[in-house]
């Protein structure tokens, strides 16, 4: 089992040896800078961040092994740390959040060919994961309406849980999303989550939390992450969104559940070998980026406030609900009756000429996502670019 870390001398030798490789790729780097030139304020997502110097160093020095054989100590460490932070027994590292949600559903429904999962109609699992719980896991998804705050009404969930009947599938799982992407990064209240837990425990139905940005929820509520997911049987946590690691998610739950996730991960092609190079960056993110999430949220609120409190062109063309800015996502609506007849794609395109990138969601909605590589000056630049574009 080769898990030893490289010595300083070996790292120096490797750096020298690969200097030629770096020169070879310098032209490619120039092309990449043409794709995203220097000085761009990129607010399309919190997945656009690049690894920090500390992350790159940790990846280069990572102690690794074969994770499919269970031999990678850096994977052990990230799994142990996330399980502890979430207050769960065990964890497994997976390549993506989509796979994290899918293996969770597969592990919860492994013993029921007639399984049904309740999901919100605006959830990431319902909209952005290609229907994998149906097409791959062969589980029936029952969509219930997400409320404006991202929740699903408890009475709707209780009514949707199937009685025992030969005509019906069996309700095995309810999936909730926290924070909720399509609802603007809103945080589900602890009162709601506790009540959901009590309801489903009484019905013998499990809870899975799509917690891609669950650390942001904890920061917004000013509580430990374990409190936010205390009622959950499983959670999928992203290491890239908000935290800034280059890749990877971690699924947590009890040991038996995680063992089933490991089997599901294998059939989905998610069994990686020396994956510790990715886990090393995630460990740095926990130390380096996690403590700064409140800064991202402060900047998001400052940006939204500048729009909401504007008395000129921003106010006449745009609208933002400050009460809906809980975390690092800001959804901005374009007023259909704006004086210039502008639509979101045109505004976003003009902003690009001012070196600020954001994401058009529809003709009349835009999304701006703040992250650890956006500072206060970038916020000012984004406000100025938006003002110049409407």
C-alpha positions in Angstrom: 0.0 0.0 0.0 1.8 3.1 -1.3 0.6 5.9 0.9 3.9 7.8 1.7 4.1 11.5 1.1 6.7 12.8 -1.3 9.8 14.4 0.4 10.7 18.0 -0.2 13.6 16.9 -2.5 11.2 14.7 -4.5 8.8 17.7 -4.9 11.7 19.9 -6.1 12.8 17.2 -8.6 9.3 16.8 -9.9 8.9 20.5 -10.3 12.1 20.7 -12.4 11.1 17.7 -14.4 7.7 19.1 -15.3 9.0 22.6 -16.2 9.0 21.6 -19.8 5.4 20.4 -19.5 4.4 23.7 -18.0 6.0 25.5 -21.0 4.2 23.2 -23.4 0.9 24.2 -21.8 1.6 27.9 -21.6 -0.1 28.4 -25.0 -3.1 26.6 -23.7 -3.1 28.8 -20.7 -3.2 31.9 -22.9 -6.2 30.4 -24.7 -7.9 29.8 -21.3 -7.3 33.5 -20.4 -9.1 34.4 -23.6 -12.1 32.3 -22.4 -12.0 34.1 -19.0 -9.7 37.1 -19.2 -7.9 38.4 -16.2 -9.8 40.9 -14.2 -13.2 39.3 -14.7 -15.6 39.4 -11.8 -17.3 36.0 -12.3 -20.6 35.8 -10.4 -22.2 33.0 -12.5 -21.8 30.4 -9.7 -19.7 29.5 -6.7 -18.3 26.6 -8.7 -16.2 28.9 -10.9 -13.5 29.4 -8.2 -10.0 28.1 -8.9 -8.0 26.2 -6.3 -6.0 28.4 -3.9 -2.3 28.1 -3.5 -2.7 26.2 -0.3 -5.1 23.8 -2.0 -2.6 23.2 -4.9 0.2 22.6 -2.4 -1.9 20.1 -0.4 -2.9 18.3 -3.6 0.8 18.0 -4.6 1.8 16.6 -1.2 -1.3 14.5 -0.5 -0.8 11.1 1.1 -2.7 8.7 -1.2 -3.7 5.1 -1.7 -6.3 3.2 -3.7 -9.7 4.3 -2.4 -11.5 1.5 -4.1 -9.5 -0.8 -1.8 -10.1 1.6 1.0 -6.4 2.5 1.2 -6.4 6.3 0.8 -5.7 8.0 4.2 -6.6 11.5 2.9 -10.0 10.1 1.8 -10.3 8.7 5.3 -9.7 12.1 6.8 -12.2 14.0 4.7 -14.8 11.4 5.3 -14.2 11.5 9.1 -14.2 15.2 9.3 -17.4 15.7 7.3 -19.2 12.9 9.3 -18.1 14.6 12.5 -19.2 18.1 11.3 -22.6 16.6 10.3 -23.0 14.5 13.5 -23.3 11.3 11.6 -21.7 7.9 12.0 -20.0 7.4 8.6 -19.3 9.1 5.2 -18.2 8.4 1.7 -16.4 10.6 -0.8 -18.0 10.8 -4.3 -17.0 12.7 -7.5 -20.1 15.0 -7.7 -23.2 16.1 -5.8 -25.4 14.6 -8.5 -23.8 11.2 -7.8 -24.1 11.9 -4.0 -27.9 12.3 -4.3 -28.2 9.4 -6.6 -26.3 6.9 -4.4 -28.3 8.1 -1.4 -31.6 7.3 -3.1 -30.2 3.9 -4.3 -29.0 3.1 -0.8 -32.3 4.1 0.8 -34.4 2.1 -1.6 -32.2 -0.9 -2.2 -34.8 -3.4 -0.8 -37.9 -2.1 -2.6 -38.6 -2.5 -6.3 -41.7 -0.4 -5.8 -40.1 2.5 -4.0 -41.3 6.1 -4.3 -39.4 9.2 -3.4 -41.0 12.5 -2.6 -39.2 15.5 -4.0 -39.9 19.2 -4.5 -41.0 20.3 -8.0 -38.3 23.0 -8.0 -35.6 20.9 -6.4 -32.2 20.3 -7.9 -32.8 16.6 -7.9 -36.0 17.1 -9.8 -34.8 19.6 -12.4 -31.0 19.4 -12.9 -30.0 15.8 -12.4 -31.5 14.3 -15.6 -34.1 12.4 -13.7 -31.5 9.9 -12.5 -33.5 8.6 -9.6 -36.0 7.3 -12.2 -33.8 6.5 -15.2 -30.9 4.9 -13.2 -32.2 4.0 -9.7 -35.7 3.0 -11.1 -37.4 4.8 -8.3 -40.7 6.6 -8.8 -40.3 10.4 -8.0 -43.4 12.0 -6.7 -43.2 15.8 -7.1 -44.8 18.1 -4.6 -44.9 21.8 -4.8 -42.1 23.8 -3.3 -43.3 26.8 -1.4 -41.7 30.2 -1.9 -39.3 29.5 1.0 -38.2 26.2 -0.5 -40.1 24.0 1.9 -42.8 21.5 1.0 -45.9 21.8 3.2 -46.0 19.1 5.9 -49.6 18.5 5.2 -48.8 17.9 1.5 -46.1 15.4 2.5 -48.3 13.6 5.0 -51.1 13.3 2.4 -48.6 12.0 -0.3 -47.3 9.2 1.9 -48.9 6.1 0.4 -51.0 3.8 2.4 -50.3 0.0 2.1 -52.2 -1.0 -1.0 -51.3 -3.3 -3.9 -52.1 -0.5 -6.4 -49.5 2.0 -5.0 -45.7 2.3 -4.8 -44.2 2.4 -1.3 -43.1 5.8 0.0 -39.5 5.2 1.2 -37.9 8.6 1.3 -38.5 12.4 1.3 -35.7 14.6 -0.2 -35.4 18.3 0.8 -32.8 20.9 -0.4 -31.0 23.2 2.0 -30.1 25.8 0.9 -32.6 25.9 -1.9 -31.0 26.9 -5.2 -34.1 27.7 -7.3 -35.6 29.7 -4.4 -32.6 32.0 -4.3 -30.4 30.2 -1.7 -33.1 30.3 1.0 -32.5 28.5 4.2 -35.1 26.1 5.6 -36.0 27.0 9.2 -35.0 24.7 12.0 -38.6 24.6 13.2 -39.7 23.3 9.8 -36.9 20.7 9.7 -37.6 19.5 13.2 -41.3 19.1 12.4 -40.5 17.3 9.2 -38.3 14.9 11.2 -41.0 14.2 13.7 -43.6 13.6 11.0 -41.5 11.2 8.9 -40.2 9.3 12.0 -43.8 8.5 12.9 -44.4 7.3 9.3 -41.2 5.2 9.1 -40.0 7.3 6.1 -36.4 8.4 5.7 -35.1 11.9 5.1 -32.4 12.8 2.7 -31.0 16.4 2.6 -29.5 17.6 -0.6 -27.0 19.8 1.3 -24.8 21.0 -1.5 -24.7 24.4 0.3 -25.6 23.2 3.8 -22.6 24.9 5.3 -24.0 28.2 4.0 -27.3 27.4 5.8 -25.4 26.8 9.0 -23.5 30.0 8.6 -26.8 32.0 8.0 -28.5 30.4 11.0 -25.3 30.8 13.1 -25.6 27.1 14.3 -23.3 24.1 13.8 -23.9 22.1 10.6 -24.9 19.1 12.7 -27.8 21.1 14.0 -29.1 21.8 10.5 -29.1 18.1 9.6 -29.9 16.6 13.0 -33.2 15.2 11.7 -31.7 13.8 8.5 -30.9 10.1 7.8 -28.5 11.1 5.1 -26.9 14.3 3.6 -25.0 15.0 0.5 -22.4 17.8 1.0 -20.6 19.6 -1.8 -16.9 20.5 -1.4 -16.9 22.8 -4.5 -20.0 25.0 -4.1 -19.2 27.8 -1.6 -16.1 26.0 -0.3 -14.1 26.3 -3.5 -12.4 22.8 -3.7 -12.0 21.7 -7.4 -14.3 18.7 -7.1 -16.0 16.2 -4.9 -19.0 15.7 -2.5 -19.4 13.7 0.7 -22.4 11.7 1.7 -23.0 11.0 5.4 -25.3 8.6 7.3 -25.1 5.6 9.4 -22.5 2.9 8.7 -24.9 0.4 7.1 -26.3 3.1 4.8 -22.8 4.2 3.7 -21.8 0.6 3.0 -24.8 0.5 0.5 -23.7 3.9 -0.9 -20.3 2.4 -1.6 -21.8 -0.4 -3.6 -24.0 2.1 -5.5 -21.0 4.4 -6.2 -19.2 1.5 -7.8 -21.9 0.6 -10.3 -22.2 4.3 -11.2 -18.5 4.5 -12.1 -17.6 6.7 -9.1 -15.0 4.5 -7.5 -11.8 6.5 -7.9 -8.3 5.3 -7.1 -5.8 7.9 -5.7 -8.7 10.3 -4.9 -6.8 11.8 -2.0 -5.5 14.5 -4.3 -9.0 15.8 -4.4 -9.8 15.2 -0.8 -6.6 17.2 0.2 -8.0 20.3 -1.5 -11.4 19.8 0.3 -9.6 19.5 3.7 -7.9 22.9 3.0 -11.3 24.3 2.1 -12.7 23.3 5.5 -9.9 25.3 7.2 -9.5 28.1 4.7 -12.9 28.9 3.2 -15.5 27.5 5.6 -14.8 30.2 8.2 -15.4 32.9 5.6 -18.9 32.0 4.4 -20.4 34.8 6.3 -18.3 37.2 4.3 -19.8 35.9 1.1 -23.2 36.4 2.6 -22.4 39.9 3.7 -21.3 40.8 0.2 -24.4 39.2 -1.4 -26.6 41.3 0.9 -24.6 44.5 0.1 -25.0 43.9 -3.6 -28.8 43.3 -3.2 -29.2 46.3 -1.0 -27.5 48.5 -3.6 -30.2 47.5 -6.1 -33.1 47.7 -3.6 -32.1 51.1 -2.2 -31.3 52.7 -5.6 -33.3 55.7 -6.6 -32.3 55.8 -10.2 -31.9 53.3 -13.2 -31.5 50.2 -11.0 -34.8 50.8 -9.2 -36.7 51.5 -12.4 -35.4 48.4 -14.2 -34.8 45.8 -11.5 -36.3 44.4 -8.4 -34.8 42.3 -5.6 -36.4 41.0 -2.4 -33.9 41.6 0.4 -35.9 39.3 2.7 -35.0 36.5 0.2 -31.3 37.0 0.4 -30.3 34.5 3.1 -26.9 33.3 1.8 -24.6 33.9 -1.1 -27.1 33.8 -4.0 -29.0 36.9 -5.2 -31.8 36.5 -7.7 -32.6 39.8 -9.5 -35.9 40.3 -11.4 -36.1 42.5 -14.5 -39.2 44.6 -14.4 -41.2 43.7 -17.6 -42.3 47.4 -17.9 -38.7 48.7 -17.6 -38.3 52.0 -19.6 -35.7 50.5 -22.1 -37.6 47.3 -22.7 -34.6 45.3 -21.5 -34.5 41.6 -20.8 -32.1 39.6 -18.6 -29.9 38.1 -21.4 -29.3 41.6 -22.9 -28.4 43.0 -19.5 -26.0 40.1 -18.8 -24.4 40.5 -22.2 -23.8 44.2 -21.7 -22.3 43.5 -18.2 -19.8 41.2 -19.8 -18.4 44.2 -21.7 -17.7 45.7 -18.2 -15.9 42.6 -17.1 -18.7 41.3 -14.9 -20.2 37.9 -15.6 -23.5 36.6 -14.2 -26.2 34.1 -15.2 -29.5 34.8 -17.0 -32.1 32.4 -15.6 -35.0 33.5 -17.8 -36.0 36.6 -19.9 -36.8 38.4 -16.6 -34.5 36.9 -14.0 -30.7 36.9 -13.3 -28.6 35.2 -10.8 -25.5 36.5 -9.0 -23.5 34.2 -6.8 -20.8 35.4 -4.4 -17.8 33.4 -3.3 -14.5 33.6 -1.6 -12.7 34.9 -4.7 -15.0 38.0 -4.8 -13.9 40.9 -2.6 -15.5 44.2 -1.7 -14.0 45.9 -4.8 -15.6 43.2 -7.0 -18.9 43.9 -5.4 -18.5 47.6 -6.3 -17.5 46.7 -9.8 -20.6 44.5 -10.2 -22.9 47.2 -9.0 -21.3 49.7 -11.4 -21.5 47.3 -14.3 -25.2 46.6 -13.6 -25.9 50.3 -13.4 -24.2 50.9 -16.7 -26.2 48.0 -18.4 -29.8 49.1 -17.6 
